[in-house]
Amino acid sequence: MTIKGAYWNCRFCRGAGCISCSTQREKCEARMKDRMPEPIFTADRNDPEDMAALGRIFGGDAIREASEAGAFGFAENITQRAAMEGIKQLLRKHVIYEPSDKPECEK
């Protein structure tokens, strides 16, 4: 029988529930926080360009094209699309120099 709030990986009670469960859970979460992967693409719903990029990743055409690759290629195709859109988003939002801007010497 386990007690509500017991931590399954507690080194003292092995998940039965004890006074150290919350401390053990916090230690594990702190260790795992550094290991968690960062998302490859995040969309701001107030940004129309992000929503368009989301459509290019998960839209009908993208799903159709990814499913043609087969069961194993589906996830890989979607992941590649998300990574590419993430890179484009990073360049669009965080690069100061816009390609349409001309340097001072060319004006």
Secondary structure, DSSP 8 states (H G I E B T S, - for coil): ---TT--TT-TTTTTS--TTHHHHHHHHHHHHHHHS---S----TT-HHHHHHHHHHHSHHHHHHHHHT-HHHHHHHHHHHHHHHHHHHHHHHH-SS-TTS--GGG-
